[in-house]
Amino acid sequence: MGLGLSAPSGKGFRPRPMKICCIGAGYVGGPTMAMIALKAPDITVRVVDMNPARIAAWESGKLPIYEPGLDEVVRQTRGRNLFFSTDVRGAIAEADIIFVAVNTPTKTYGVGAGRAADLRFIESVARTIAETATGSKIIVEKSTIPVKTAETIKDILAANSRGCKFEVLSNPEFLAEGTAVADLLAPDRVLIGGEHTPGGEAAARTLAEVYARWVPRERIIVTNLWSSELSKLVANAFLAQRISSINSISALCEATGADVDEVAHAIGLDTRIGPKFLKASVGFGGSCFQKDILNLVYLCKHFGLPEVAAYWESVVQMNDWQKKRFAEWIVNDLFNTVSGKRIAVLGFAFKKDTNDTRETPAKYVCRDLLAEGARVVVYDPKVSAEQIRQDVLEGGQNQNLEIATTALQACAGTHAIAVLTEWDEFKTLDFAALQGVMQKPAFVFDGRNILPHQKLRDLGFRVHAIGKSPPQS
């Protein structure tokens, strides 16, 4: 299937450069397209989005997302073969390959509310492609979507194709925020799902050739559409399961005197288990883990598998419990009341090296503390004050929420410090200076186990850390 990738090779013709467009300029579309543009300079890559402010940010000196190394990649490619635009239809018309990287949030209304993926943006994009395309296209699902979503896309395209031929592929992303550029440079695998038809197999080969510019062929895996779509949900579910598992053990460690870091290290040396995602914390966050598990739960219930649904739902329930438990620690240790007390929250992003706050545990801990009447002062080195207020208050007002510009400012006059993101700068703070500006006794609640606990105790702090029993006084 030619799909317009090159002109005839006879005299007087030159191969036409491939053109790629990506609909959606978010955490997935922007970095992925920047890397393709970097590694395939002969391919024209256009990232389009209906949000003018987001496109303007991609074209500015301050990108809309923070990822180590991303600025450099965008600077090398922007204006050369990487372009950003709000002209969605124009980019669709010109493209040979169309990546779909729009948001697929959990539904908040109707059937499947709270679990099923909201596919209205996917459907809207499919209709726009069908209305706009004047030639054959390869459509690549990059968004995280439920199994069988490709059927929906194909149905819409077929019903509105006007003679154009479309092939739909699944190419899920496996990026970890904070390491997205490294993940794109050297991925564990690139997964491409397509139909086992001549057209589907040709489309999969075409996409594989794009990635093969820098990814070894043995890491490019081709499956059927449904296996590819399901693999993304299952990968995130398994990773989240490991976090909830070690967090459940952290509670047992606190009760028995065991140390969760020592337990995690011991079991992680077993090659059947491995050490990754065994770091106990206040809970997992991000755009994918909870959303994808809930989607998996909905699918299991839809297909009549309630026991499987209950199993995966328990992973989310454990995560919710861990966040609530952390806030309750603070209330209990501060003499069973935090009303009117200032509490410094250090870190708001769901993990270090990103400014993403989607489903961040910090949001829920802040809300619980505010509900108890605490005065919460938040500091994060990369998340804006506006974003923090929006996430915690959802457009409301609460004078008890303050935003600081430094850790020292956040801690001044506070009764307790709660570390909720593992930013490297928090490991080397001047703890003596912090202790000097805090109310006494001064408490530290380490939700990431990154602080020097014995040093803090020597300075006079009362320390409570995830998965570690506090020393007996």
Buried (B, 14 or more C-beta within 10 A) or exposed (E): BEBBBBEEEEEEEEEEBBBBBBBBBBBBBBBBBBBBBBBBBEBBBBBBBBEEEBBEBBBEEEBBBBBBBBBEBBBBBBEEBBBBBBBBEBBBBBBBBBBBBBBBEBBEEEEBEEBBBBBEBBBBBBBBBBEBBEBBBBBBBBBBBBBEBBEBBBEBBEEBBEEBBBBBBBBBBBBBBBBBBBBBBEBEEBBBBBBEEEBBBBBBBBBBBBBBEBBEEEBBBBBEBBBBBBBBBBBBBEBBBBBBBBBBBBBEBBEEEBBBBEBBEEBBEEEEEEEEBBBBBBBBBBBBBBBBBBBBBBBBBBEEBEEBBEBBBBBBEBBBBBBBBBBEBBBEBBEEEBEEBBBBBBBBBBBBBBBBBBBBBBBBBBBBBBEBEBBBBBBBBBBEBEBBBBBBBEEEEBEBBBBBEEBBBBBBEBBBBBBBBBBEEBEEBEBEEBBBEBEEEBBBBBBBBBBBBEEBBEBBBBBBBBBBBEEEE
